[in-house]
Amino acid sequence: NLLKADKFYKETFIEEMAYSITYLYAFNQNSHNFLEESLTILQQRKIYRELYNAYKKALNKALTS
């Protein structure tokens, strides 16, 4: 249920994801250190699940076209 209609919620969520993924950190415009935020196991699983589902969807779309 992360897909909310609220534009600002989605922007905040994407920004938080960028902090937690080291190779995306360079693309984040803020100077916040992602190491200062320690994510719980549940938060990590939630982010991983969202990334995995996005990857599966993109892969299936690429394979069908």
C-alpha positions, 0 to 999 in steps of 0.5 A: 500500500505504498502507492498513495495518491499523495504526491508528497508522500511518494517523494518522501518515500523515494528520498528515504529509499535513496538514503538506504541504498548506497549506490543511489546515495550519490544521486540524492541532492541532500547532504544527509548521511545515510549511515545516520539512519539505521533501518529496522529489519522490517523497513529493510524488508519493505524496501527490498520487496518494493525494489524486487517487485519493480525489478520483476515488473520491468523484467517481465515488460522487457521480455514480453516486448 
